[in-house]
Amino acid sequence: MTRRRWIADEVSGNQASLHGENARHLARVLRARVGQQFEISTPQGIRLGTVTQVEADRVNFSLEELPQAEKASQRREVNLYLAIFKFDRFEWAVEKCTELGVSSVIPVLAQRTDSHLAGAASKRVERWRKIAHEAAQQSRRDIVPEIMNPKKLHAAVLEAAGKKIVLAETERRRQFVDLVQAEPSVSLAVGPEGGWTDSELTLFANSGWLAASLGPNILRAETAAIVATALALQ
């Protein structure tokens, strides 16, 4: 049987613990008991955790190496530069891209980002991080992707590393799937509702980004982010 995996809230040597909501769920809902074993994700990798103490808001584990642990295959690093759009759909994209394996999400303030959303974005970051944490845990990921503070497009474009690809509805020649082959690290930019402006696409081009298409259909922003992330991580 596959063991349930938890992302540790605290690690010290061969000891780890869960706090807060995770601990309450494990203690009250799953009725964890001393001696029960789970996989625990730590900064040093996945360990086998044996429950040593169960309290209402804290569950403690002793840690050891997983038996016959298989070395995890290295996956491509995908950093998602996601223009901010309606928060419910943005959050859905964060959740699903986390499940797929994205390395980080950088919320981007684009010209077509609604001014109300742009002003409120910084107050939503902790919620987005919580969504990513829960999605990473549910999907048995080793780590939680980093959810960055919102950035203006110009700063985000310049800091990106690896193969830099911007999805553009106007691009017809380059296909996204062809550009990500054999690339160890990809920076992927997905625009807001209405897409990138011409001046923004010029900024991308002048900063070394390649425009690419996902195909002939016009996809919603969250759909494009999820499809591109899935293709990049194949």
N, C-alpha and C positions, 0 to 999 in steps of 0.2 A: 504494500500500500504506500502511496506517495505521502510523505509527511507534509504537513502544513508548514509554510515558511513565514517567519516573522522578521521584520526589520528592527533590530535592537535600538532602543532609545538610549541605552547607556552600556558601555563596554569597558571593563577594566581587567586586563590580563585574561584569565580563563573564566571570568564571570560576566554575565550580561543580565539586563533586565528590560522589561517592558513597563511603560508608565501609562497613566491616563486611560483613554478610550480603548486602546489595544489590550491593556491589562484587564480592564473591566469586562471586555468581551470574552477574553480567554478564561477569566476566573468565573464569571457568572453564567455566560451563555454556553461556552464549551466545557465548563466545569473541569478545568485543568486540575491535575492532582500531582503531588510530589512523585517523581520518578518517570513521569510521562516525557516523551522526547519529541522535539520539533527541530526543524532546520532554522538556524538563526543567521541572518545576514549581518555581518560586521564589516567595518572598514578593511579588515584583513581577508575578507572572503566569507564563504558560507561555512558555518561550523554546526556540529551536532550539539544541540542544547538539551540538557536534562533538567526538568523543573526541580528546584530545591526549596522553593518557598512560594506560597500563593497568598496574597493579600488582596483586599478589595480593589486597590488602585496600583498594585505593583506585583509583578511576577518575576522571580529571580531564576536564573539558569546557571548551571555549570557547563562549560564549553569544552569540547574535544574535537578532534578531526573527524570528518565524515569517513565512515568505513568505505574503502575502495572508491574514494572520491575520484570522479572523472574530471580531468582538467577541462574547464569551460573553453569552448572554442571562441576565439576572438571574433567579435562582430565589428562591422564597420561603425565608426563613430559618426553619428548624424546630429548636428546642431541645428535646431529648427528656429529660424527667424520668422516669427508669426505676427503679421500685422494685426492689431487689435480690432475686433469686430464685436458684434453683440455678445454679451458676456455668457449667456447660457450656451451658445454654440461654441464660443471660444473655450469654455471649460470642458465641453464635450470633446473638442479636439485635443486638449491637453491630456485628458484621461486616456483617450484611445491611442494617441501617439506614445504615451508612457507605456501602455500595455504592449505596444509593438516593439519598443526598445530604444526610443530616441534618447540621446545623451543629455541634451539640454534644450530648454525652450526659452527664447529671448523675445518677450513681447515688444513689438515695434510700433511706434507712433508714426503713422503714414499720413500723407496729405488727405486721404479720403477716410481716415479714422474720424468717426463722429466726435465732435468737440466734447460732448458730455461724457462719452466713454473715455476719451483721453484724460479728462480731468479726474475721473474716478478710478482709473486703472491702478494707481499706486496703492489704493486702499484694498484692492482685491488680491494682491500678490500672495499674502499669507493663505488665503482660501485656495488659490491655485496650487500652492505648495502642498497643502493638505490633500487636495485631490490627487496630485502626483504621487504622494506618499502612499495613499490608500490603493491607487491603481498599481503601483510597483509591487506592493505587498500581495495584492490579489493575484497578479500575474506571475508571481514567483521570480521577480527580477532580483539580481544581486545587489543593485544599488538604486537609489531614487534619483531620477534626473534632476539637474539643477534648474530651478525656475528663477530666472534673473529678474531684476527690477526693470520696468519699462524703459526703453531707450528711444531716442530720436533716430530716425532712419539713417542720417548721415553718420552718426557715431557707430551704429550697428554695422553698417556696410563696411566701414574701414577696419573694424576689429576682427572680422570673420577670418577663419583659417581653413586650410584644406581646399578641396575642390569646391568652388563657390558657384552655386546654381540658383537662379531666380526663375520661378515659374511665371510665364507671361502669355496672356491670351493672344497677343499679336505675333508670337513666334510660330513659324510653320515648318521651318527646316530642321531644327534640332529637337530630338526626342529625349526626354528626361532619362528614360531607361538606358539609353545608349551612353549617356555621359557619366553614369555612376559605376560603370563596370570597373572592377579591380581598383577602386579608390578606397584607401584606408580611412579617410576622413572627408566628410561632406558637410558643407554649410548650405542649408536649403532655405530660401526665402519664399514665403507665401503671402500674397497681398490681401488687402481688405475687400469688403464688398465694393464692387465697381472696379477692382483691380488697381494696379499701379498706374500712376500718371506718366506721361511721356518724359517729364523731367526726372522723375524717379528712375525710370528705366535707363535714361542717359547716365545718371549717377552710378547705377549698378555697372553699366558697361565700362565707364571710365575708371571704375575701381576693381576691374578684373573679374567681374561676375559674368557668367554665361547664361543667356536667356534660353529657356527650354519649354517644351510643351508636353502636356500629359495626353494629348490626343485632340480630336476635333470637337469634342463636347465641352461646353462651358460648365465647369464644376463650381459649386459653392465653396467658399474659402475653407470650411472645416473638412469638406470631402477631399479637396485637393491636398490639404495637409496630411490627411490620413493615407490617401493613396500613394503620395510621393514618399512618405516615410516607409510604408510597407515595401515599395519597390526598391528603395535605397538599402533596406536591410535584408534583402533576399540573399 
